[in-house]
Amino acid sequence: MSYCLNPFCKKPQNRDEAKTCPTCGAQLFLRKRYRAVRPIGEGAFSRSFFAEDTDRLNSPCVIKQFLPLPQIQNNSSAMAKTTQMFEQEARQLLQLGEQHPQVPSLYAYFEEDKHLYLITQYIEGLDLSQQMQEQGAYNEQQIRELLHDVLPILQFVHNRHAIHRDIKLTNIIKRKSDRKHILIDFGISRQLTDNKFSPIRFNLATEGYAPLEQLRGGRIYPASDLYSLGIVCIQLLTQAALDELYNPIEGGWIWRDYLRRLGADISDQLYQVIDKLLKDSLKKRYQSATEVLKELYTEGWRKTVPPPNSTPTLPIRNWRCVSNLVEHSDTVTCLTFTPNALMLVSGSADKTIKLWKSGNGKLISTINAHSDTVACLTTSPDGRILASGSADCTIKLWQLGNGNLIRTLTGHSVTIFSLAFTPDGEVLVSGSGDGNIKLWQVSTGKLLNTLTGHSDFVESIVITPDGTLVSGSWDNTIKIWDLNSGRLINTLAGHSGSIWAIALSPDGEILASISGDNTIKLWQLSSGKLLNTLTSSSGSVWSIAYSPNGETIACDSGDNTIKIWQVEQGKLLRTLSGHSAQVRTLAFSPDGKILASGSDDRTIKLWRHE
């Protein structure tokens, strides 16, 4: 079918072979190549159509038709000004689509018959309204995954001085091919109702999704988009009309009360995040997507979870849970074995570090380490020094034998997410949420260098046996550095989501990375060549560990399990079940016989390979 683009045509549907509309006489092909097939959306001043590009083998695309007001169409100077502004907006969309995989590509923009057109990439999948109708209300985990996926897009957009202006259920599509969320229909149509040409003030925001500053003054800020995203969250949680979720007498949202009446609820921490997104006062809202992501990252460690089960799980093939350690009072965030394999060290959101006998799981000692979450741990090659990094923005060096504090390193402005010693133990490298990598002299605590190549959180770092530094970041890239000079050697760009963790094969030749795009990628480090891509699991993945023999890797999964993969063939060998909440950290013992896992359920499990 061909669909007539004349807004006033009374019979717009036509046969495929038609070139012109027999009803109104309008041409059915834009620029003699784009043919509208069916309408897929309509707003106050625009319409969208599923279309085909006949110059590209009838490949699918989207035609978005913008309809300037009559007083603009009938004023040549006003139309020229509007077209100029439209072109500026279109150029910005072109750049966004070229630079981010979750923003549709712009193929063309032009004016024809006093109508303005965009031709964009067609995204196959369901929008969130359709997704909700198909699967029902979202739970907390699904909302967190949505936020972790969409907020980095807004972070990218806002950092380039753009604002979406019209975030709503129907403008977020879950792409069929990879289940990633795609942000569509940026509010470009604001240029079509410029008040210089019209005495009437038009509000282009979708009713219910726009904050007060957008409704009353027409002004928009990054926080305006965040408000709209908050509205999307409460709709997905409740499946209710927005007027049922707001109390006009009290002047406040009552969506959580509504959710509880349905017999459902979310954690207080996620409630507080969404509540802050929905503040009427612009100043009381989050001011950036980065702020929300930082809070979600920290609060994700503090989710309310069922009490730990002290009963070890049953044997699973040749991996068996032999110990269940339950001394931490909050999420276990990081684990490391000492080089001699005699001790396991754990860090937690309860702000403590605990030392355990790796053989029987007996608790040796507890260090009241930091004033906030202990986010990462590592031991020096000689096993004498333990380094810890925290959400309190400090790094602490401890004597591993007696737990005494050696010194505290300060310089990062955000959580330290990863630490690594150089092979000689003389330098400690730290990666932080401030996007920086810092090199410290262990003997004096002196800051030696700061590497500034990443544009977002540095989530994970490793150092090869020959002293090469590798870092993974929320900017979707992995960077390889010369530690001596601080020179960037290579950048690996293959993931379409934030890099959550990286792990190195024992010989330093292969790097494994996991990402928010739900894949594990294996890279040849020397050349940067991508060797294999594995589909990791359903849901969030936080940690990955290489076995000491280099034959297997372990990663956590969004379904509270641990996956064991064979590296050479990329084959999933087995799944370990036992935790009652998200697994956050994994570590193999130096001999490879024990795998330790830490979880939101506040437990550590020791799995023995038999």
C-alpha distance (Angstrom), angle and dihedral (degrees) to the residues before:
residue distance angle dihedral
M1 . . .
S2 3.80 . .
Y3 3.78 118.6 .
C4 3.80 122.7 -147.7
L5 3.81 113.6 -125.2
N6 3.82 95.1 -155.3
P7 3.84 102.5 114.8
F8 3.83 90.5 -147.6
C9 3.81 98.2 48.4
K10 3.82 110.3 123.3
K11 3.82 95.4 -156.7
P12 3.82 106.6 32.2
Q13 3.81 97.4 163.9
N14 3.81 114.6 96.6
R15 3.79 140.3 169.2
D16 3.81 118.5 -86.3
E17 3.78 93.6 -111.9
A18 3.82 95.2 51.7
K19 3.81 116.0 114.3
T20 3.79 96.9 -174.5
C21 3.79 131.7 27.1
P22 3.84 109.9 -103.2
T23 3.80 90.4 -154.3
C24 3.82 100.8 55.4
G25 3.80 103.9 4.8
A26 3.81 95.0 -121.1
Q27 3.81 120.7 149.3
L28 3.80 111.2 -103.7
F29 3.82 96.1 -153.4
L30 3.78 122.5 68.6
R31 3.78 110.9 -141.2
K32 3.80 85.6 -7.5
R33 3.81 91.6 -75.8
Y34 3.84 114.5 61.6
R35 3.82 114.8 77.4
A36 3.81 120.6 -172.4
V37 3.81 112.0 -137.2
R38 3.82 104.7 179.7
P39 3.81 139.0 -15.6
I40 3.81 115.6 -101.0
G41 3.81 102.8 174.0
E42 3.78 145.0 6.0
G43 3.81 135.5 -163.9
A44 3.78 136.4 175.1
F45 3.80 94.1 -79.1
S46 3.79 105.4 11.2
R47 3.80 144.7 50.5
S48 3.80 130.4 -158.0
F49 3.80 127.6 -149.1
F50 3.76 136.1 -170.9
A51 3.78 102.3 -123.9
E52 3.80 145.8 172.8
D53 3.79 129.4 -127.1
T54 3.80 106.5 -140.6
D55 3.81 91.5 -167.2
R56 3.81 89.1 61.0
L57 3.80 101.3 49.4
N58 3.82 92.1 -82.8
S59 3.78 90.9 -62.6
P60 3.82 113.9 176.3
C61 3.78 121.7 -99.0
V62 3.80 139.4 151.7
I63 3.79 126.2 -107.2
K64 3.78 113.3 -154.8
Q65 3.79 112.2 -167.2
F66 3.80 119.0 -161.9
L67 3.80 120.1 -158.2
P68 3.81 114.6 -156.1
L69 3.79 116.7 -153.4
P70 3.84 115.9 -88.3
Q71 3.83 91.6 -112.4
I72 3.80 87.8 57.8
Q73 3.82 95.0 44.2
N74 3.81 91.1 50.2
N75 3.81 94.4 49.0
S76 3.79 111.0 74.1
S77 3.80 95.8 -160.4
A78 3.80 91.6 46.0
M79 3.80 90.8 49.0
A80 3.80 90.7 49.0
K81 3.79 91.1 50.5
T82 3.80 92.1 46.8
T83 3.82 91.4 49.3
Q84 3.80 90.0 50.5
M85 3.81 92.3 51.6
F86 3.80 90.2 44.6
E87 3.79 89.4 54.7
Q88 3.81 91.0 51.6
E89 3.80 90.5 52.2
A90 3.80 91.2 46.0
R91 3.80 91.3 53.1
Q92 3.76 89.3 54.2
L93 3.80 90.8 50.6
L94 3.79 89.3 49.5
Q95 3.80 91.0 55.8
L96 3.80 93.4 46.1
G97 3.79 92.5 50.5
E98 3.78 92.6 47.7
Q99 3.80 93.6 50.0
H100 3.81 104.0 40.4
P101 3.83 126.3 50.2
Q102 3.83 92.4 -150.2
V103 3.80 95.4 58.3
P104 3.84 115.2 76.6
S105 3.79 116.2 -111.0
L106 3.77 118.4 -109.9
Y107 3.81 112.0 -130.7
A108 3.82 101.8 178.4
Y109 3.80 145.0 -14.4
F110 3.81 127.1 -163.9
E111 3.81 147.1 140.0
E112 3.79 121.2 -109.4
D113 3.83 127.8 170.9
K114 3.83 90.8 -10.0
H115 3.78 91.2 -57.0
L116 3.79 123.0 111.4
Y117 3.80 121.5 -136.1
L118 3.78 140.4 -164.3
I119 3.79 121.8 -167.7
T120 3.80 110.3 -157.4
Q121 3.78 141.3 172.5
Y122 3.80 115.2 -79.8
I123 3.81 113.0 -126.0
E124 3.80 114.0 -152.9
G125 3.77 111.2 -144.9
L126 3.79 144.5 70.1
D127 3.78 124.4 -65.0
L128 3.79 115.4 -129.0
S129 3.80 92.7 -98.9
Q130 3.81 90.1 56.4
Q131 3.81 90.6 41.5
M132 3.80 90.7 54.2
Q133 3.79 92.3 48.4
E134 3.80 90.5 51.0
Q135 3.82 100.3 44.7
G136 3.81 104.7 20.2
A137 3.78 129.4 -129.5
Y138 3.82 120.2 -6.3
N139 3.80 122.2 -115.6
E140 3.80 127.0 -142.0
Q141 3.79 95.2 -90.0
Q142 3.81 91.6 52.5
I143 3.82 91.9 48.9
R144 3.79 90.8 50.3
E145 3.80 90.8 49.8
L146 3.81 90.1 49.3
L147 3.80 91.8 51.3
H148 3.80 93.0 45.4
D149 3.81 88.5 52.4
V150 3.82 101.4 41.6
L151 3.80 101.7 36.7
P152 3.84 93.8 64.9
I153 3.82 87.9 53.9
L154 3.81 90.6 53.7
Q155 3.79 89.6 44.0
F156 3.80 88.8 55.5
V157 3.83 93.2 44.9
H158 3.80 95.5 46.6
N159 3.80 92.7 46.5
R160 3.80 86.6 60.7
H161 3.80 92.3 53.5
A162 3.78 94.2 -106.2
I163 3.81 128.8 125.3
H164 3.79 125.4 -160.8
R165 3.86 95.6 -144.6
D166 3.81 96.8 -169.9
I167 3.81 112.0 55.4
K168 3.80 111.1 162.3
L169 3.80 140.2 136.0
T170 3.79 94.2 -83.3
N171 3.82 93.4 49.6
I172 3.81 94.9 60.0
I173 3.81 114.9 72.1
K174 3.79 124.8 -169.1
R175 3.79 101.4 -139.4
K176 3.79 113.2 -129.1
S177 3.80 96.5 -142.7
D178 3.82 98.7 58.5
R179 3.84 106.0 1.3
K180 3.81 90.7 -117.6
H181 3.81 119.3 146.2
I182 3.81 115.5 -112.7
L183 3.80 122.2 -159.7
I184 3.81 111.1 -140.2
D185 3.82 139.2 175.7
F186 3.78 103.9 35.5
G187 3.80 109.0 -157.2
I188 3.77 96.7 -101.1
S189 3.82 92.2 142.4
R190 3.81 92.8 81.2
Q191 3.80 87.0 88.8
L192 3.81 91.0 62.1
T193 3.82 94.3 67.8
D194 3.79 101.2 44.0
N195 3.78 108.3 171.6
K196 3.80 90.8 -137.7
F197 3.79 86.8 74.3
S198 3.81 100.4 34.3
P199 3.84 132.3 53.5
I200 3.84 88.2 -154.8
R201 3.77 119.6 84.2
F202 3.79 111.9 -137.3
N203 3.77 124.4 -161.4
L204 3.77 110.1 -151.2
A205 3.79 96.2 -175.6
T206 3.78 117.2 110.7
E207 3.79 110.1 -105.8
G208 3.79 112.5 -99.7
Y209 3.79 96.1 14.7
A210 3.81 99.6 71.8
P211 3.83 123.6 86.5
L212 3.80 123.3 -130.1
E213 3.80 95.7 -95.7
Q214 3.79 90.1 57.0
L215 3.80 94.6 44.1
R216 3.79 98.8 45.8
G217 3.76 105.5 29.2
G218 3.77 103.0 18.5
R219 3.79 88.4 -127.3
I220 3.76 120.4 139.8
Y221 3.78 134.9 -163.4
P222 3.81 135.6 171.3
A223 3.80 86.3 -94.8
S224 3.82 88.2 59.8
D225 3.80 90.0 63.9
L226 3.80 89.9 47.2
Y227 3.81 90.8 54.4
S228 3.80 90.0 53.4
L229 3.80 90.5 49.4
G230 3.81 88.5 53.5
I231 3.81 89.2 54.7
V232 3.81 89.1 52.1
C233 3.81 89.5 53.5
I234 3.80 96.1 52.6
Q235 3.80 91.6 46.3
L236 3.80 91.1 52.6
L237 3.80 91.5 47.5
T238 3.81 96.6 48.2
Q239 3.84 106.6 22.8
A240 3.80 85.6 -143.3
A241 3.79 134.7 134.0
L242 3.80 110.5 -100.0
D243 3.81 94.1 -118.3
E244 3.82 87.6 62.7
L245 3.82 90.1 56.3
Y246 3.82 98.9 51.4
N247 3.80 129.0 69.6
P248 3.84 107.1 -148.9
I249 3.81 92.6 -171.7
E250 3.81 94.0 56.0
G251 3.80 91.9 30.7
G252 3.79 95.9 -131.0
W253 3.77 145.7 102.8
I254 3.82 117.2 -93.2
W255 3.78 97.5 -178.9
R256 3.80 95.3 123.0
D257 3.82 91.5 54.0
Y258 3.80 87.4 50.1
L259 3.81 90.6 49.8
R260 3.79 91.9 50.6
R261 3.80 91.2 50.7
L262 3.78 86.2 58.5
G263 3.81 88.6 57.0
A264 3.82 93.8 -108.0
D265 3.80 134.9 104.0
I266 3.79 144.7 168.2
S267 3.79 132.8 -137.2
D268 3.79 119.4 -77.7
Q269 3.79 89.2 -117.5
L270 3.80 95.7 58.3
Y271 3.80 89.2 42.6
Q272 3.80 89.6 56.2
V273 3.81 91.2 50.3
I274 3.82 93.4 50.7
D275 3.80 91.7 41.8
K276 3.81 90.2 55.8
L277 3.81 90.6 48.1
L278 3.83 88.0 56.6
K279 3.80 100.1 49.1
D280 3.81 112.4 134.1
S281 3.78 90.4 -144.0
L282 3.77 111.2 79.5
K283 3.82 90.9 -148.8
K284 3.81 92.7 55.0
R285 3.81 93.3 52.6
Y286 3.80 126.8 84.8
Q287 3.78 106.7 -83.7
S288 3.79 96.7 -150.3
A289 3.79 142.2 19.3
T290 3.80 87.8 -117.8
E291 3.81 90.4 62.7
V292 3.80 91.0 53.8
L293 3.80 93.0 46.9
K294 3.79 92.2 50.8
E295 3.80 91.5 51.3
L296 3.79 92.9 44.8
Y297 3.78 90.6 50.2
T298 3.79 92.6 52.6
E299 3.79 95.6 38.1
G300 3.80 90.4 48.7
W301 3.81 85.7 70.6
R302 3.79 91.4 54.7
K303 3.79 102.1 51.2
T304 3.78 117.2 141.1
V305 3.80 106.6 -104.3
P306 3.79 135.9 173.6
P307 3.82 116.0 -83.5
P308 3.80 114.1 -87.8
N309 3.77 119.1 -90.0
S310 3.78 110.9 -133.1
T311 3.81 93.7 -161.5
P312 3.83 113.5 100.8
T313 3.78 116.1 -125.8
L314 3.78 123.2 -107.6
P315 3.82 119.5 -92.7
I316 3.80 116.1 -78.2
R317 3.78 109.9 -155.5
N318 3.82 105.8 -67.6
W319 3.83 96.4 -20.2
R320 3.79 113.2 80.8
C321 3.80 131.3 -178.7
V322 3.81 103.9 -124.5
S323 3.82 101.8 169.0
N324 3.79 136.7 27.7
L325 3.82 112.2 -164.0
V326 3.80 114.2 -159.9
E327 3.82 107.7 171.6
H328 3.82 98.9 107.8
S329 3.82 117.2 91.4
D330 3.81 96.0 -154.0
T331 3.79 140.9 25.6
V332 3.80 116.6 -38.1
T333 3.79 102.3 -128.0
C334 3.81 106.1 174.8
L335 3.81 141.5 18.1
T336 3.78 136.2 -173.3
F337 3.80 135.7 169.6
T338 3.78 121.9 -136.7
P339 3.83 113.5 -111.7
N340 3.82 91.5 -107.4
A341 3.84 89.7 53.3
L342 3.80 92.2 -129.3
M343 3.80 96.1 113.5
L344 3.78 138.3 40.5
V345 3.82 117.0 -153.7
S346 3.80 121.9 -157.3
G347 3.82 134.0 -170.8
S348 3.77 126.2 -161.2
A349 3.77 147.3 -172.9
D350 3.82 84.1 -110.9
K351 3.85 84.6 77.6
T352 3.82 94.4 -116.4
I353 3.79 137.0 113.5
K354 3.79 118.1 -144.2
L355 3.80 128.7 -163.1
W356 3.81 118.6 -150.5
K357 3.79 136.8 -176.7
S358 3.79 102.8 -110.5
G359 3.79 93.2 -150.5
N360 3.80 99.0 60.1
G361 3.81 104.3 5.9
K362 3.81 93.8 -116.3
L363 3.82 114.5 159.8
I364 3.81 111.0 -116.3
S365 3.79 102.6 179.4
T366 3.81 146.2 -26.1
I367 3.81 126.0 -132.4
N368 3.81 118.3 -158.1
A369 3.75 88.4 -142.3
H370 3.79 115.5 166.7
S371 3.80 144.4 9.3
D372 3.82 91.3 -119.1
T373 3.81 140.1 21.1
V374 3.80 116.7 -33.3
A375 3.80 98.8 -128.7
C376 3.82 104.5 177.9
L377 3.80 143.2 10.7
T378 3.78 137.5 -168.8
T379 3.81 136.6 167.4
S380 3.78 128.1 -138.2
P381 3.83 116.3 -107.0
D382 3.82 91.2 -106.4
G383 3.83 91.4 51.1
R384 3.79 94.3 -124.1
I385 3.83 100.9 107.7
L386 3.79 130.0 51.2
A387 3.82 117.9 -161.6
S388 3.81 122.0 -160.3
G389 3.81 130.2 -171.7
S390 3.77 124.2 -161.0
A391 3.79 148.3 -171.2
D392 3.82 84.8 -111.9
C393 3.85 84.8 76.0
T394 3.82 94.4 -115.8
I395 3.79 135.2 114.7
K396 3.78 118.0 -147.3
L397 3.80 128.8 -162.6
W398 3.80 116.9 -151.5
Q399 3.80 135.6 -172.7
L400 3.77 100.8 -115.2
G401 3.79 94.2 -151.7
N402 3.81 98.6 58.0
G403 3.82 104.3 10.4
N404 3.82 94.0 -118.6
L405 3.80 117.7 154.3
I406 3.80 112.4 -113.6
R407 3.81 99.4 -176.0
T408 3.79 144.8 -36.6
L409 3.82 122.2 -121.7
T410 3.81 120.0 -152.0
G411 3.78 130.1 -177.6
H412 3.79 107.7 97.4
S413 3.82 117.6 98.1
V414 3.81 98.1 -156.6
T415 3.83 137.0 38.3
I416 3.82 115.8 -51.4
F417 3.80 103.4 -126.7
S418 3.80 102.7 178.3
L419 3.81 141.6 22.4
A420 3.81 133.9 -173.3
F421 3.80 135.5 174.3
T422 3.79 121.4 -139.0
P423 3.84 113.5 -113.5
D424 3.82 91.3 -100.0
G425 3.81 91.4 50.1
E426 3.81 92.9 -128.4
V427 3.82 97.9 110.6
L428 3.82 130.4 46.3
V429 3.81 118.0 -156.5
S430 3.81 121.7 -156.6
G431 3.80 132.2 -167.2
S432 3.80 120.9 -159.9
G433 3.77 146.3 -175.4
D434 3.80 87.6 -109.5
G435 3.82 86.9 74.8
N436 3.79 93.7 -113.9
I437 3.80 133.2 118.8
K438 3.80 115.5 -150.0
L439 3.80 130.4 -164.1
W440 3.82 117.6 -150.2
Q441 3.80 131.3 -170.1
V442 3.80 103.6 -124.4
S443 3.83 96.9 -152.1
T444 3.82 95.1 54.1
G445 3.82 106.3 16.2
K446 3.80 89.3 -123.7
L447 3.81 117.3 155.7
L448 3.81 106.4 -120.7
N449 3.80 103.3 179.5
T450 3.81 144.6 -15.0
L451 3.81 120.8 -142.2
T452 3.80 114.6 -154.7
G453 3.80 108.1 -179.1
H454 3.82 100.0 115.4
S455 3.81 123.0 83.1
D456 3.83 96.3 -155.2
F457 3.82 143.7 23.3
V458 3.80 114.3 -28.9
E459 3.79 98.0 -137.6
S460 3.81 104.1 174.2
I461 3.81 139.3 15.5
V462 3.81 134.1 -176.5
I463 3.80 133.3 179.0
T464 3.81 122.7 -143.0
P465 3.82 122.8 -132.7
D466 3.81 89.3 -102.0
G467 3.81 92.3 52.5
T468 3.81 102.4 -100.1
L469 3.81 114.5 146.6
V470 3.82 122.0 -136.8
S471 3.80 122.6 -171.1
G472 3.81 133.5 -173.3
S473 3.78 122.9 -156.9
W474 3.79 146.1 -174.6
D475 3.82 86.0 -112.9
N476 3.86 85.0 80.5
T477 3.81 93.4 -111.6
I478 3.79 138.6 109.8
K479 3.80 115.9 -147.6
I480 3.81 129.0 -160.4
W481 3.82 117.5 -152.3
D482 3.78 139.4 -171.3
L483 3.81 101.1 -126.4
N484 3.79 95.6 -157.5
S485 3.79 95.9 55.7
G486 3.81 100.7 20.7
R487 3.80 88.1 -126.9
L488 3.80 119.0 153.2
I489 3.81 107.9 -122.0
N490 3.79 103.1 -179.2
T491 3.79 143.6 -13.3
L492 3.81 120.8 -142.2
A493 3.80 111.3 -152.3
G494 3.78 113.5 178.4
H495 3.78 106.5 108.9
S496 3.80 120.1 89.3
G497 3.81 93.2 -156.7
S498 3.78 139.2 49.0
I499 3.82 116.3 -64.3
W500 3.79 106.5 -116.8
A501 3.79 100.4 179.2
I502 3.80 143.5 -8.1
A503 3.80 130.7 -159.2
L504 3.79 132.3 -169.4
S505 3.78 128.8 -138.3
P506 3.82 112.7 -118.2
D507 3.80 92.3 -106.3
G508 3.80 91.6 49.8
E509 3.80 93.4 -123.4
I510 3.83 101.9 107.9
L511 3.80 127.6 47.7
A512 3.81 122.1 -159.8
S513 3.80 118.9 -158.2
I514 3.80 133.6 -176.4
S515 3.76 124.8 -159.4
G516 3.76 146.7 -177.2
D517 3.81 86.2 -101.0
N518 3.84 86.6 75.5
T519 3.79 95.4 -115.9
I520 3.77 136.7 117.7
K521 3.78 113.4 -143.6
L522 3.79 126.4 -163.8
W523 3.82 116.5 -153.5
Q524 3.77 134.0 -171.1
L525 3.77 98.0 -127.4
S526 3.80 98.9 -154.9
S527 3.80 94.4 56.4
G528 3.81 102.2 21.3
K529 3.80 89.0 -124.8
L530 3.81 117.1 156.0
L531 3.80 107.0 -124.8
N532 3.80 103.0 -179.8
T533 3.79 143.5 -12.5
L534 3.80 121.9 -145.4
T535 3.79 125.9 -168.5
S536 3.77 99.6 -123.2
S537 3.78 108.0 -160.0
S538 3.74 146.5 -76.1
G539 3.77 115.3 -56.9
S540 3.79 133.6 -6.8
V541 3.80 121.2 -3.7
W542 3.80 118.7 -164.4
S543 3.79 110.9 165.9
I544 3.78 142.2 36.7
A545 3.81 132.0 -178.1
Y546 3.80 133.3 -170.8
S547 3.80 117.7 -138.9
P548 3.83 114.1 -120.7
N549 3.82 91.7 -115.0
G550 3.82 90.4 54.3
E551 3.81 93.0 -128.3
T552 3.81 100.4 107.3
I553 3.78 141.2 28.3
A554 3.79 127.8 -155.5
C555 3.78 125.7 -151.0
D556 3.77 135.2 172.2
S557 3.80 124.1 -117.8
G558 3.79 137.7 -145.2
D559 3.81 89.9 -113.7
N560 3.86 92.8 65.7
T561 3.83 93.1 -101.6
I562 3.80 135.6 114.8
K563 3.81 121.4 -126.1
I564 3.81 123.0 -149.8
W565 3.83 114.1 -156.5
Q566 3.79 131.7 -169.9
V567 3.79 106.0 -128.7
E568 3.81 101.7 -152.5
Q569 3.80 97.3 52.6
G570 3.80 98.6 24.3
K571 3.79 89.2 -125.7
L572 3.80 125.0 154.5
L573 3.80 104.8 -124.8
R574 3.78 102.7 -177.5
T575 3.78 147.2 -25.3
L576 3.81 122.0 -127.2
S577 3.80 116.4 -149.1
G578 3.77 127.8 -171.8
H579 3.79 111.3 96.3
S580 3.80 117.5 100.3
A581 3.81 95.3 -149.6
Q582 3.80 141.8 25.6
V583 3.82 115.2 -43.5
R584 3.82 108.7 -129.6
T585 3.80 106.4 179.3
L586 3.82 141.1 22.8
A587 3.80 134.5 -170.7
F588 3.81 134.3 176.8
S589 3.79 119.7 -144.3
P590 3.83 113.2 -116.5
D591 3.83 91.1 -104.2
G592 3.82 91.9 48.7
K593 3.79 94.1 -126.2
I594 3.81 96.1 109.9
L595 3.80 129.5 50.7
A596 3.81 114.7 -167.2
S597 3.80 121.5 -158.4
G598 3.81 130.1 -171.6
S599 3.78 124.8 -163.0
D600 3.78 150.1 -176.3
D601 3.82 84.8 -104.4
R602 3.85 85.9 75.3
T603 3.81 93.4 -117.4
I604 3.79 136.0 115.0
K605 3.79 117.2 -146.8
L606 3.78 124.1 -161.2
W607 3.81 114.1 -151.2
R608 3.78 118.5 -164.1
H609 3.79 122.5 -151.5
E610 3.83 106.6 -137.6
